[in-house]
């Protein structure tokens, strides 16, 4: 069977469109969501679209088929929120793996049915993994910026459970999508790397971030280039791109930045405009197709599709608009060092030397060590801020001191730095003679 990589070399591939938009058209009731199995469940289940793979599987299968008939090459499973963290809101955390497995199985059945009808055209299934409702780089408490509602390892375990189900269901790729916080994505990337070793699997990984507004940054503050740099190490990485948030006509500068930076295939599947006063989306299929053709002709994309508000009509129009356009040529990997804070730092020959601020080091600065020992983190943050203001392009952070719980202090300080964009815009050099401290630090920076 033709694989995704060889097909991507020949033409632009189509993802499907919005699952939620199509489900809304069905006007399902609470009873529809519950089905017989969950008739006595103690909390409301309406709105838990992923659960429909268990209670209304035929409806989900029909939506998949509609997108395949419209020209989609890659289906996304109806599992966007099928992690234990995501399903906990409905009291169904224990079913995350089952929901993921069934979501994958239904999508694979639809793809196989279309290939029986037309064996000349391969179809693929990407296991959809959303960002969850929690963020590793930001605190849910405005009065406590260092607080995290979930740990890196808990997030990784949650993604692992979902991936196990998706792999059991037979997906052709893992799609980590709508990324608002790159550290969440790195937890998913780590979960995949561990499973790949454990299960000896090698399905490709697709990654898609989301830009929240015209500032051109993710919710956790990264530029597209910094986002790529942060995730570019991903094992078996197939594609990187952007989805959701903005309408198709707003995406140009951001997808161009990804396309100019990434040494992977590039995907784009935007919303059908920004939500209107009624919560709907106004970009027509024809309008989105025009935008898609422009991006394709500019050489920005290899994979196109639609997010919120898009329908099979949108996918059919986009597919037709780009059918004769040559896909983006993937550049080779850069030979320059690239590091990421909220912004990317590229070290080129003309850079000369890079300034590393080393005053945030308890072994090299008595004043900084004293602040940390006293728990005076606000003043310690000022030391970091001053270094960046005075030209440091990287800041070195070291907490190796005999009287400190170095792992805990490193995590506390890095979590506070994440809330300070004037500091975290530069890359962080985690400095320690102990692996456990390095690992603790890496679990705190996106």
Phi and psi in degrees as a GROMACS rama.xvg file:
@    title "Ramachandran Plot"
@    xaxis  label "Phi"
@    yaxis  label "Psi"
@TYPE xy
-61.3606  136.369  UNK-2
-98.4244  168.925  UNK-3
-60.6553  -41.5164  UNK-4
-63.6704  -45.1311  UNK-5
-67.5242  -34.6622  UNK-6
-68.4512  -38.7421  UNK-7
-65.1119  -23.386  UNK-8
-73.2507  -19.4278  UNK-9
-100.417  -33.8183  UNK-10
-156.963  166.102  UNK-11
-74.4885  129.279  UNK-12
-95.9369  152.753  UNK-13
-106.901  125.561  UNK-14
-81.0491  168.332  UNK-15
-80.9808  -170.539  UNK-16
-109.794  -155.474  UNK-17
-74.0454  126.799  UNK-18
-74.9115  -44.3389  UNK-19
-60.2114  -40.2857  UNK-20
-60.945  -42.1737  UNK-21
-70.6533  -36.1127  UNK-22
-65.7147  -38.6735  UNK-23
-59.9869  -34.2049  UNK-24
-63.3628  -23.1686  UNK-25
-77.3344  -16.8972  UNK-26
51.3745  52.1841  UNK-27
-72.8328  147.735  UNK-28
-96.0105  172.637  UNK-29
-55.9619  -40.8055  UNK-30
-64.89  -35.8507  UNK-31
-63.546  -42.5769  UNK-32
-65.389  -38.1144  UNK-33
-73.0444  -41.9913  UNK-34
59.929  -170.827  UNK-35
-71.0389  -36.5603  UNK-36
-64.2643  -35.679  UNK-37
-113.189  24.2715  UNK-38
-57.9483  -32.455  UNK-39
-104.144  13.7894  UNK-40
-62.5782  136.425  UNK-41
-72.0834  -17.5011  UNK-42
-120.104  161.451  UNK-43
-63.9962  140.687  UNK-44
-115.841  -6.01863  UNK-45
-62.3593  130.666  UNK-46
101.983  -14.3782  UNK-47
-83.6489  78.236  UNK-48
-60.1614  -32.2271  UNK-49
-63.7559  -32.0825  UNK-50
-63.5306  -20.5679  UNK-51
-63.5082  -19.3406  UNK-52
-66.739  -20.5575  UNK-53
-96.1853  -35.0454  UNK-54
-101.797  -24.9593  UNK-55
-137.118  55.9448  UNK-56
-60.6596  -34.2001  UNK-57
-65.9725  -37.4459  UNK-58
-63.832  -41.2883  UNK-59
-67.7958  -41.5931  UNK-60
-60.7767  -40.8396  UNK-61
-64.4187  -37.1985  UNK-62
-65.0227  -44.1906  UNK-63
-57.6798  -45.4299  UNK-64
-63.5647  -37.3094  UNK-65
-62.3061  -40.7226  UNK-66
-70.4777  -36.6844  UNK-67
-64.6229  -41.321  UNK-68
-66.5343  -26.5504  UNK-69
-78.5057  -12.4129  UNK-70
119.64  8.25924  UNK-71
-68.3362  133.566  UNK-72
-91.4767  -28.5865  UNK-73
-126.491  121.749  UNK-74
-91.7097  142.61  UNK-75
-98.1314  133.444  UNK-76
-66.6426  152.823  UNK-77
-84.2499  63.7717  UNK-78
-135.792  25.7514  UNK-79
-53.3934  -35.6866  UNK-80
-115.697  26.0512  UNK-81
-92.0332  44.0556  UNK-82
-99.8505  160.12  UNK-83
-55.9118  -37.7006  UNK-84
-63.3769  -44.3727  UNK-85
-68.5819  -42.0656  UNK-86
-79.3707  -13.7424  UNK-87
-60.9459  -28.393  UNK-88
-63.6959  -22.9239  UNK-89
-106.619  5.80095  UNK-90
73.0733  26.6152  UNK-91
-125.204  26.7855  UNK-92
-56.1438  -33.9726  UNK-93
-70.4667  -11.2521  UNK-94
-102.157  5.63317  UNK-95
-57.6856  -44.9  UNK-96
-66.7  -41.3713  UNK-97
-63.856  -45.1055  UNK-98
-60.7691  -43.3702  UNK-99
-62.6008  -43.1642  UNK-100
-63.8953  -45.0204  UNK-101
-69.7416  -36.7619  UNK-102
-60.6151  -41.0932  UNK-103
-67.6843  -42.5952  UNK-104
-62.4215  -43.3362  UNK-105
-64.6107  -43.8419  UNK-106
-64.5847  -40.3245  UNK-107
-65.3014  -37.916  UNK-108
-62.0363  -42.1957  UNK-109
-64.2178  -43.3972  UNK-110
-62.6196  -41.7963  UNK-111
-66.9376  -36.2569  UNK-112
-63.5356  -42.6453  UNK-113
-66.5335  -34.2602  UNK-114
-73.0197  -27.2027  UNK-115
-67.2295  -37.1689  UNK-116
-69.9999  -37.7755  UNK-117
-138.319  85.0573  UNK-118
-64.5539  -15.5177  UNK-119
-75.6519  -14.7955  UNK-120
-120.084  107.061  UNK-121
-69.6953  147.005  UNK-122
-126.015  150.06  UNK-123
-130.692  160.184  UNK-124
-125.044  126.563  UNK-125
-108.101  126.311  UNK-126
-74.7763  111.724  UNK-127
-77.6958  123.953  UNK-128
-125.357  110.233  UNK-129
-84.3249  177.487  UNK-130
-79.8759  -7.85275  UNK-131
70.7589  173.891  UNK-132
-92.201  2.51374  UNK-133
-116.679  154.038  UNK-134
-127.061  134.943  UNK-135
-83.1585  -19.2068  UNK-136
-99.564  -4.70448  UNK-137
-136.967  147.361  UNK-138
-89.517  140.175  UNK-139
-78.3425  -5.61063  UNK-140
-112.73  110.14  UNK-141
-63.7221  -21.5201  UNK-142
-89.4372  -3.79161  UNK-143
-141.514  77.8277  UNK-144
-64.1941  -18.0906  UNK-145
-87.0936  -5.93607  UNK-146
-77.9117  142.978  UNK-147
-127.772  135.422  UNK-148
-75.5558  -15.8633  UNK-149
-151.085  151.702  UNK-150
-91.689  163.309  UNK-151
-58.3421  -45.1638  UNK-152
-68.0257  -35.0454  UNK-153
-66.1663  -40.4391  UNK-154
-64.3736  -44.0045  UNK-155
-59.8235  -44.1506  UNK-156
-62.5006  -37.1557  UNK-157
-66.0595  -44.7614  UNK-158
-65.0801  -36.5153  UNK-159
-59.4673  -44.8594  UNK-160
-60.8489  -42.1883  UNK-161
-66.1217  -44.344  UNK-162
-62.3639  -36.8792  UNK-163
-57.5807  -45.4171  UNK-164
-64.3305  -43.3103  UNK-165
-63.3473  -42.3009  UNK-166
-67.2476  -39.7309  UNK-167
-62.7733  -31.6942  UNK-168
-79.9079  -9.27638  UNK-169
97.4969  24.7533  UNK-170
-64.4926  152.717  UNK-171
-90.6577  -17.4394  UNK-172
-154.666  158.524  UNK-173
-105.205  126.584  UNK-174
-114.616  106.181  UNK-175
-92.7867  108.432  UNK-176
-129.067  168.259  UNK-177
52.6486  45.9366  UNK-178
-74.846  118.113  UNK-179
-97.8319  -23.5464  UNK-180
-135.176  114.474  UNK-181
-64.6997  -25.3123  UNK-182
-68.1219  -36.0277  UNK-183
-58.6831  -45.0141  UNK-184
-61.7286  -37.6679  UNK-185
-68.0077  -30.2445  UNK-186
-65.1918  -40.0272  UNK-187
-68.1562  -40.8765  UNK-188
-61.4091  -41.805  UNK-189
-66.2446  -40.8832  UNK-190
-60.3738  -42.7063  UNK-191
-64.8301  -43.896  UNK-192
-59.7884  -40.8488  UNK-193
-67.9444  -40.6181  UNK-194
-68.0372  -36.7137  UNK-195
-60.3271  -39.8353  UNK-196
-69.9633  -45.1462  UNK-197
-67.3338  -40.7981  UNK-198
-102.939  -3.15769  UNK-199
56.4125  46.5819  UNK-200
-107.18  156.178  UNK-201
-142.513  35.4454  UNK-202
-66.2474  143.722  UNK-203
-70.0616  158.794  UNK-204
-114.316  131.475  UNK-205
-111.97  137.58  UNK-206
-129.847  132.429  UNK-207
-138.187  120.483  UNK-208
-93.4928  174.925  UNK-209
-133.804  132.684  UNK-210
-93.8181  124.918  UNK-211
-82.2667  -26.5869  UNK-212
-158.957  -172.751  UNK-213
-74.1814  -0.257218  UNK-214
-67.8666  -18.8086  UNK-215
77.6765  31.7836  UNK-216
-129.458  156.314  UNK-217
-69.6218  169.601  UNK-218
-60.19  -33.0596  UNK-219
-87.572  7.11374  UNK-220
103.046  -1.52474  UNK-221
-83.8802  145.385  UNK-222
-75.7494  162.636  UNK-223
-56.6836  -40.2028  UNK-224
-66.6498  -40.0015  UNK-225
-67.4214  -37.668  UNK-226
-59.8563  -48.7333  UNK-227
-58.2865  -45.818  UNK-228
-60.5441  -37.0427  UNK-229
-68.1627  -30.5798  UNK-230
-111.748  3.55639  UNK-231
-69.1264  -13.8268  UNK-232
-80.7239  -5.92207  UNK-233
-53.1763  131.933  UNK-234
-65.7641  135.804  UNK-235
55.8052  38.9764  UNK-236
-72.1693  124.105  UNK-237
-95.2534  -48.0489  UNK-238
-148.464  158.604  UNK-239
-137.198  150.452  UNK-240
-176.8  -159.918  UNK-241
-133.247  148.766  UNK-242
-149.947  167.94  UNK-243
66.542  -165.025  UNK-244
63.9158  -71.2343  UNK-245
-105.959  162.024  UNK-246
-75.6153  166.862  UNK-247
-61.5197  -34.5236  UNK-248
-75.173  -8.94716  UNK-249
-97.4038  -3.72754  UNK-250
-86.827  -13.4553  UNK-251
-52.4873  -56.2581  UNK-252
-63.9617  -27.8912  UNK-253
-82.1448  -41.5976  UNK-254
-72.6296  -28.9787  UNK-255
-64.5335  -40.6731  UNK-256
-63.3847  -42.2901  UNK-257
-62.2195  -47.8531  UNK-258
-61.4728  -35.1434  UNK-259
-77.5566  -14.9265  UNK-260
-109.166  -35.3164  UNK-261
-83.686  140.214  UNK-262
-103.584  34.8233  UNK-263
-130.65  170.768  UNK-264
-63.7201  152.981  UNK-265
-116.828  132.743  UNK-266
-115.803  153.069  UNK-267
-147.843  121.808  UNK-268
-142.746  89.2159  UNK-269
-83.175  171.521  UNK-270
-70.4249  163.453  UNK-271
-84.3107  58.0631  UNK-272
93.2938  179.918  UNK-273
-83.4208  150.476  UNK-274
-57.9056  136.162  UNK-275
-86.4091  -174.738  UNK-276
-61.1894  -23.757  UNK-277
-96.3896  4.24547  UNK-278
83.0677  7.67696  UNK-279
-94.4179  -176.622  UNK-280
-130.572  135.575  UNK-281
-104.187  -9.83869  UNK-282
-73.2606  123.746  UNK-283
-75.2087  166.269  UNK-284
-60.0124  -41.4266  UNK-285
-65.1845  -41.3389  UNK-286
-65.2443  -46.235  UNK-287
-63.4593  -35.6217  UNK-288
-63.7883  -38.3298  UNK-289
-62.2016  -45.2093  UNK-290
-63.3142  -43.8895  UNK-291
-61.7335  -42.0223  UNK-292
-63.3926  -39.6288  UNK-293
-61.7113  -44.9394  UNK-294
-65.5908  -39.0891  UNK-295
-65.9464  -44.2176  UNK-296
-66.9981  -26.7345  UNK-297
-77.0753  -6.89621  UNK-298
80.6386  29.185  UNK-299
-92.3744  -22.7921  UNK-300
-132.751  154.797  UNK-301
-120.874  -23.7313  UNK-302
-134.55  131.38  UNK-303
-127.625  153.879  UNK-304
-172.697  -161.069  UNK-305
-137.699  152.338  UNK-306
-114.572  -140.801  UNK-307
-51.1891  132.415  UNK-308
89.1337  -8.78444  UNK-309
-90.226  155.863  UNK-310
-136.783  176.075  UNK-311
-55.588  -32.0573  UNK-312
-62.1694  -40.7473  UNK-313
-63.2916  -45.2761  UNK-314
-64.6307  -41.9997  UNK-315
-61.4139  -42.5527  UNK-316
-66.8818  -42.3603  UNK-317
-65.4392  -44.1352  UNK-318
-58.3294  -43.3853  UNK-319
-66.5377  -38.1781  UNK-320
-67.2812  -28.4836  UNK-321
-111.359  7.80783  UNK-322
-58.592  -31.8384  UNK-323
-104.156  11.2948  UNK-324
-96.8251  134.89  UNK-325
-69.7277  134.596  UNK-326
-69.1484  159.815  UNK-327
-56.4824  138.293  UNK-328
-86.1224  124.175  UNK-329
-76.9258  122.327  UNK-330
-74.6155  161.812  UNK-331
-70.577  165.966  UNK-332
-65.9016  141.194  UNK-333
-63.6914  149.099  UNK-334
-93.3333  -1.29479  UNK-335
-95.5524  150.267  UNK-336
-69.8381  130.252  UNK-337
-123.613  131.189  UNK-338
-125.777  153.323  UNK-339
-128.131  128.034  UNK-340
-105.57  -132.27  UNK-341
-73.0129  -21.1444  UNK-342
-122.896  158.245  UNK-343
-86.7097  139.405  UNK-344
-112.646  118.807  UNK-345
-109.034  123.426  UNK-346
-96.1916  110.031  UNK-347
-112.318  166.545  UNK-348
-54.6062  -37.2123  UNK-349
-78.3752  -3.79262  UNK-350
-67.2506  -22.401  UNK-351
65.8922  -103.994  UNK-352
-119.852  158.235  UNK-353
-106.116  130.001  UNK-354
-81.809  119.835  UNK-355
-108.428  117.629  UNK-356
-77.0354  118.823  UNK-357
-114.815  17.5375  UNK-358
-81.2493  -13.795  UNK-359
-90.0243  54.2102  UNK-360
-138.674  113.958  UNK-361
-68.4516  -20.6639  UNK-362
-88.0012  -13.255  UNK-363
-114.009  -11.2159  UNK-364
-135.646  109.742  UNK-365
-62.8381  -37.8012  UNK-366
-63.6689  -44.1946  UNK-367
-66.724  -41.6468  UNK-368
-59.0431  -40.6715  UNK-369
-64.9242  -41.3879  UNK-370
-62.4638  -42.1993  UNK-371
-67.581  -42.8648  UNK-372
-63.1487  -31.5806  UNK-373
-84.5134  -6.16225  UNK-374
73.7537  20.3431  UNK-375
-86.5675  67.3191  UNK-376
-67.4487  -33.0037  UNK-377
-61.6862  -43.0655  UNK-378
-70.4938  -33.144  UNK-379
-65.695  -36.5298  UNK-380
-63.6771  -34.8506  UNK-381
-61.4622  -34.5361  UNK-382
-63.4575  -45.1943  UNK-383
-63.071  -42.9674  UNK-384
-62.3013  -42.7639  UNK-385
-62.8833  -36.8466  UNK-386
-61.8978  -44.9415  UNK-387
-66.3156  -42.2189  UNK-388
-61.3528  -30.7533  UNK-389
-91.9541  8.88177  UNK-390
111.391  4.52311  UNK-391
-65.9645  129.262  UNK-392
-93.6816  -15.2815  UNK-393
-142.932  146.295  UNK-394
-116.708  132.854  UNK-395
-92.1859  128.728  UNK-396
-123.295  121.909  UNK-397
-131.988  129.956  UNK-398
-122.241  26.4275  UNK-399
-82.0289  92.8171  UNK-400
-143.849  133.624  UNK-401
-56.6446  -29.9201  UNK-402
-88.7562  -0.689272  UNK-403
-106.127  148.055  UNK-404
-82.2022  88.1262  UNK-405
-58.8921  -40.8349  UNK-406
-61.7829  -46.9674  UNK-407
-66.5037  -44.1414  UNK-408
-66.5907  -39.6951  UNK-409
-59.0952  -45.6557  UNK-410
-65.9364  -42.4615  UNK-411
-61.6393  -44.4825  UNK-412
-70.1946  -40.9618  UNK-413
-67.5497  -36.044  UNK-414
-63.3782  -35.7836  UNK-415
-70.3947  -39.45  UNK-416
-60.9331  -36.3572  UNK-417
-59.5432  -24.8043  UNK-418
-88.2059  2.90029  UNK-419
-119.557  89.3264  UNK-420
-62.681  -24.6853  UNK-421
-72.1475  -16.117  UNK-422
-98.9655  -49.5147  UNK-423
-75.0818  -0.981516  UNK-424
-66.7121  -21.9338  UNK-425
-99.0956  154.68  UNK-426
-64.1515  155.232  UNK-427
-111.573  132.373  UNK-428
-99.6218  108.371  UNK-429
-83.0261  122.133  UNK-430
-122.315  117.095  UNK-431
-163.221  155.283  UNK-432
-92.3068  -0.649105  UNK-433
-115.453  128.135  UNK-434
-59.2513  -38.2316  UNK-435
-62.6402  -32.5929  UNK-436
-72.1182  -41.9091  UNK-437
-59.5725  -45.3968  UNK-438
-64.827  -42.0739  UNK-439
-60.2105  -41.406  UNK-440
-66.5119  -42.8328  UNK-441
-62.8124  -26.119  UNK-442
-78.4299  1.29005  UNK-443
-116.189  -8.35579  UNK-444
-121.235  136.604  UNK-445
